[in-house]
Amino acid sequence: MAEWTRREQLGLLLFLAPEPVVRDVIVAGRKAYLVRPFLAQALELAREGVVSLLPETMWSDPEWFRKRDPAKDYEASLETVVELRKAIDYLLEQPGVDASRFAYVGHDFGMMYGLLLSRDEKRPRGWALQAGTAGFDEWFLLGRKGIPEAEKQKVRDRLAPLAPVRFIGDLGVPVLLQFGRQDEYVPAAKAELLVERTKAPKQVLYYDAGHGLNEEAVRDRMRWLREVLGLKPVG
């Protein structure tokens, strides 16, 4: 996307989109309006010397959530973290990049799996996290009507060790948290819990928006990323 000749201009970003993105950064699938801001951000930052990777994930398949086997949610979550770490390794191995200037950007499951990843992954210089909730059970139980409460509790207990809220306090580097006040999937109490548990230097921003946030959120995130990555005008 750009030609890089000055090492000091390079930053790195891993974008975890909330909806399908396939290889070669081609947007595909439903609710693509949520992905396009990430793709647009990657292209804009490329002109400033930033290398971005938008990896495929299990939710890259628009039908994944409906078709998945709920009994394998725990194992699939651990496998996702392994794949994300491989994506980071690939990104940081690219020729000429400055691996010390790497940030993670994640929305929705991207935020939540990023926090699970952060349990062992300490390379990001900053974490830009949007519209995630405190526990995987809150979303993996969505739509599972009619199952007994005892079965729901088993799901909660099984997924509890992976809960993003368990790891957000250990990030240790700057964090940007962005939430929508009209988010139908992330209750205000859950957003506030995540904010409260974040001990690292943080900027917390709320928007008059739903789960997908809005253009103001994009502008704020771009500004924050430029600061964290120490970008300079390319001239």
PEZI-V797231 format. One record per residue. N is the residue number from 1. RES is the residue in three letters. SS is DSSP state (alpha for helix, beta for strand, coil for the rest). OMEGA is omega in degrees with one decimal (999 if undefined). D_LAST is the distance of its C-alpha to the last C-alpha in whole Angstrom. Layout:
n=<N | N>
res=<RES | RES>
ss=<SS | SS>
omega=<OMEGA | OMEGA>
d_last=<D_LAST | D_LAST>
//
This chain:
n=<1 | 2 | 3 | 4 | 5 | 6 | 7 | 8 | 9 | 10 | 11 | 12 | 13 | 14 | 15 | 16 | 17 | 18 | 19 | 20 | 21 | 22 | 23 | 24 | 25 | 26 | 27 | 28 | 29 | 30 | 31 | 32 | 33 | 34 | 35 | 36 | 37 | 38 | 39 | 40 | 41 | 42 | 43 | 44 | 45 | 46 | 47 | 48 | 49 | 50 | 51 | 52 | 53 | 54 | 55 | 56 | 57 | 58 | 59 | 60 | 61 | 62 | 63 | 64 | 65 | 66 | 67 | 68 | 69 | 70 | 71 | 72 | 73 | 74 | 75 | 76 | 77 | 78 | 79 | 80 | 81 | 82 | 83 | 84 | 85 | 86 | 87 | 88 | 89 | 90 | 91 | 92 | 93 | 94 | 95 | 96 | 97 | 98 | 99 | 100 | 101 | 102 | 103 | 104 | 105 | 106 | 107 | 108 | 109 | 110 | 111 | 112 | 113 | 114 | 115 | 116 | 117 | 118 | 119 | 120 | 121 | 122 | 123 | 124 | 125 | 126 | 127 | 128 | 129 | 130 | 131 | 132 | 133 | 134 | 135 | 136 | 137 | 138 | 139 | 140 | 141 | 142 | 143 | 144 | 145 | 146 | 147 | 148 | 149 | 150 | 151 | 152 | 153 | 154 | 155 | 156 | 157 | 158 | 159 | 160 | 161 | 162 | 163 | 164 | 165 | 166 | 167 | 168 | 169 | 170 | 171 | 172 | 173 | 174 | 175 | 176 | 177 | 178 | 179 | 180 | 181 | 182 | 183 | 184 | 185 | 186 | 187 | 188 | 189 | 190 | 191 | 192 | 193 | 194 | 195 | 196 | 197 | 198 | 199 | 200 | 201 | 202 | 203 | 204 | 205 | 206 | 207 | 208 | 209 | 210 | 211 | 212 | 213 | 214 | 215 | 216 | 217 | 218 | 219 | 220 | 221 | 222 | 223 | 224 | 225 | 226 | 227 | 228 | 229 | 230 | 231 | 232 | 233 | 234 | 235>
res=<MET | ALA | GLU | TRP | THR | ARG | ARG | GLU | GLN | LEU | GLY | LEU | LEU | LEU | PHE | LEU | ALA | PRO | GLU | PRO | VAL | VAL | ARG | ASP | VAL | ILE | VAL | ALA | GLY | ARG | LYS | ALA | TYR | LEU | VAL | ARG | PRO | PHE | LEU | ALA | GLN | ALA | LEU | GLU | LEU | ALA | ARG | GLU | GLY | VAL | VAL | SER | LEU | LEU | PRO | GLU | THR | MET | TRP | SER | ASP | PRO | GLU | TRP | PHE | ARG | LYS | ARG | ASP | PRO | ALA | LYS | ASP | TYR | GLU | ALA | SER | LEU | GLU | THR | VAL | VAL | GLU | LEU | ARG | LYS | ALA | ILE | ASP | TYR | LEU | LEU | GLU | GLN | PRO | GLY | VAL | ASP | ALA | SER | ARG | PHE | ALA | TYR | VAL | GLY | HIS | ASP | PHE | GLY | MET | MET | TYR | GLY | LEU | LEU | LEU | SER | ARG | ASP | GLU | LYS | ARG | PRO | ARG | GLY | TRP | ALA | LEU | GLN | ALA | GLY | THR | ALA | GLY | PHE | ASP | GLU | TRP | PHE | LEU | LEU | GLY | ARG | LYS | GLY | ILE | PRO | GLU | ALA | GLU | LYS | GLN | LYS | VAL | ARG | ASP | ARG | LEU | ALA | PRO | LEU | ALA | PRO | VAL | ARG | PHE | ILE | GLY | ASP | LEU | GLY | VAL | PRO | VAL | LEU | LEU | GLN | PHE | GLY | ARG | GLN | ASP | GLU | TYR | VAL | PRO | ALA | ALA | LYS | ALA | GLU | LEU | LEU | VAL | GLU | ARG | THR | LYS | ALA | PRO | LYS | GLN | VAL | LEU | TYR | TYR | ASP | ALA | GLY | HIS | GLY | LEU | ASN | GLU | GLU | ALA | VAL | ARG | ASP | ARG | MET | ARG | TRP | LEU | ARG | GLU | VAL | LEU | GLY | LEU | LYS | PRO | VAL | GLY>
ss=<coil | coil | coil | coil | coil | coil | alpha | alpha | alpha | coil | beta | beta | beta | beta | beta | beta | coil | coil | coil | coil | beta | beta | coil | coil | coil | beta | beta | coil | coil | coil | coil | coil | alpha | alpha | alpha | alpha | alpha | alpha | alpha | alpha | alpha | alpha | alpha | alpha | alpha | alpha | coil | coil | coil | beta | beta | beta | beta | beta | coil | coil | coil | alpha | alpha | alpha | coil | coil | coil | alpha | alpha | alpha | alpha | coil | coil | alpha | alpha | alpha | alpha | alpha | alpha | alpha | alpha | alpha | alpha | alpha | alpha | alpha | alpha | alpha | alpha | alpha | alpha | alpha | alpha | alpha | alpha | alpha | coil | coil | coil | coil | coil | coil | coil | coil | coil | beta | beta | beta | beta | beta | beta | coil | alpha | alpha | alpha | alpha | alpha | alpha | alpha | alpha | alpha | coil | coil | coil | coil | coil | coil | coil | coil | beta | beta | beta | beta | beta | coil | coil | coil | coil | coil | coil | alpha | alpha | alpha | alpha | coil | coil | coil | coil | coil | coil | coil | coil | alpha | alpha | alpha | alpha | alpha | alpha | alpha | alpha | alpha | alpha | alpha | alpha | alpha | alpha | coil | alpha | alpha | alpha | coil | alpha | alpha | alpha | coil | coil | coil | beta | beta | beta | beta | beta | beta | beta | coil | coil | coil | coil | coil | coil | coil | alpha | alpha | alpha | alpha | alpha | alpha | alpha | alpha | alpha | alpha | coil | coil | coil | coil | beta | beta | beta | beta | beta | beta | coil | coil | coil | coil | coil | coil | coil | alpha | alpha | alpha | alpha | alpha | alpha | alpha | alpha | alpha | alpha | alpha | alpha | alpha | alpha | alpha | coil | coil | coil | coil | coil | coil>
omega=<179.2 | 176.3 | -176.3 | -179.9 | -177.3 | -176.1 | -175.2 | -180.0 | -169.2 | 168.7 | -176.3 | 179.0 | 168.1 | -180.0 | 173.0 | -175.2 | -179.0 | -177.9 | -166.9 | 167.5 | 179.4 | -176.1 | -177.0 | 178.7 | 172.4 | -179.4 | -178.8 | 170.9 | -175.1 | -179.5 | -177.5 | 179.0 | 178.2 | -178.9 | -172.1 | 175.4 | 178.1 | 178.6 | 178.8 | 178.1 | 179.7 | -179.6 | 178.4 | -178.3 | 176.0 | 178.9 | 178.3 | 176.2 | -178.9 | 175.8 | -178.5 | 176.1 | 175.0 | -172.5 | 170.4 | 176.1 | 179.7 | 179.1 | 172.1 | 173.9 | -177.6 | -178.5 | -175.1 | -173.3 | -178.9 | -173.4 | -172.4 | 173.6 | -177.2 | 179.9 | -177.9 | -177.8 | -178.5 | -178.7 | 179.2 | 178.4 | 178.1 | 177.8 | 178.4 | 178.8 | 177.2 | -179.7 | 178.1 | 178.2 | 176.2 | 178.7 | 178.2 | 177.8 | -179.4 | -178.5 | -176.0 | 178.6 | -178.2 | -174.4 | 171.1 | -176.7 | 177.5 | -174.5 | 178.7 | -178.2 | -174.9 | 178.2 | 179.7 | 177.7 | -178.7 | 178.7 | 173.0 | 175.5 | 177.7 | 175.1 | -173.2 | 178.0 | 173.2 | 178.8 | 174.6 | 175.9 | -175.0 | 177.0 | -179.4 | -174.8 | -175.2 | -176.3 | -179.5 | 176.2 | 178.7 | 179.8 | 175.8 | -168.5 | -175.3 | 163.3 | 171.3 | 178.9 | -167.2 | -175.3 | 179.6 | -178.8 | -178.1 | -179.8 | 179.6 | 174.6 | 179.0 | 176.6 | -178.9 | -176.5 | 173.5 | 178.8 | -176.7 | 179.8 | 179.2 | 178.0 | 176.5 | -179.4 | 176.2 | 177.1 | 179.3 | -178.2 | -178.9 | -175.5 | -175.6 | -179.9 | -178.9 | -171.9 | 179.5 | -178.0 | 179.1 | -171.1 | -173.7 | 179.3 | -175.4 | -174.7 | 172.3 | 177.9 | -176.8 | -176.8 | 170.5 | 178.3 | -178.1 | -178.7 | 175.1 | -179.7 | 178.8 | -179.2 | -177.3 | -178.0 | -177.8 | 179.1 | -178.8 | -178.5 | 179.1 | 176.4 | -179.8 | 177.0 | 178.7 | 178.1 | -178.2 | -176.5 | -178.5 | -177.1 | -178.9 | 173.9 | -171.5 | 168.3 | -176.5 | -176.7 | 176.2 | -176.4 | 172.9 | -173.1 | 176.3 | -173.5 | -179.1 | -176.5 | -173.1 | -177.1 | 176.7 | 178.0 | 177.9 | -179.6 | 179.4 | -179.0 | 179.0 | 178.7 | -178.9 | -179.8 | 179.4 | 178.6 | -176.4 | -179.5 | 179.7 | -178.0 | 176.5 | 176.4 | 178.9 | -177.0 | 999>
d_last=<17 | 14 | 13 | 12 | 11 | 11 | 14 | 12 | 10 | 13 | 16 | 19 | 21 | 25 | 26 | 30 | 30 | 34 | 35 | 35 | 32 | 32 | 31 | 28 | 27 | 29 | 31 | 34 | 37 | 39 | 37 | 33 | 32 | 32 | 30 | 27 | 25 | 25 | 24 | 21 | 20 | 19 | 18 | 15 | 14 | 14 | 11 | 9 | 11 | 14 | 18 | 20 | 24 | 27 | 30 | 33 | 36 | 40 | 39 | 37 | 40 | 41 | 45 | 44 | 45 | 48 | 49 | 49 | 51 | 52 | 54 | 50 | 48 | 48 | 48 | 45 | 43 | 43 | 42 | 39 | 38 | 38 | 36 | 33 | 33 | 33 | 30 | 28 | 30 | 28 | 25 | 24 | 26 | 23 | 21 | 19 | 18 | 19 | 22 | 22 | 20 | 22 | 23 | 26 | 26 | 30 | 32 | 36 | 37 | 33 | 34 | 37 | 37 | 34 | 36 | 39 | 36 | 35 | 38 | 37 | 34 | 32 | 28 | 26 | 25 | 25 | 28 | 27 | 30 | 32 | 35 | 37 | 41 | 43 | 45 | 45 | 48 | 47 | 46 | 48 | 51 | 50 | 52 | 55 | 57 | 61 | 60 | 62 | 61 | 62 | 60 | 57 | 57 | 57 | 54 | 53 | 54 | 53 | 49 | 49 | 48 | 45 | 44 | 41 | 42 | 43 | 40 | 38 | 39 | 38 | 34 | 33 | 29 | 28 | 29 | 28 | 31 | 32 | 35 | 37 | 40 | 41 | 41 | 44 | 43 | 42 | 45 | 43 | 46 | 44 | 40 | 42 | 43 | 40 | 38 | 41 | 41 | 37 | 37 | 34 | 31 | 31 | 30 | 32 | 32 | 35 | 34 | 37 | 36 | 38 | 37 | 34 | 33 | 31 | 27 | 27 | 27 | 24 | 22 | 24 | 23 | 19 | 19 | 21 | 19 | 16 | 18 | 20 | 17 | 15 | 12 | 9 | 6 | 4 | 0>
//
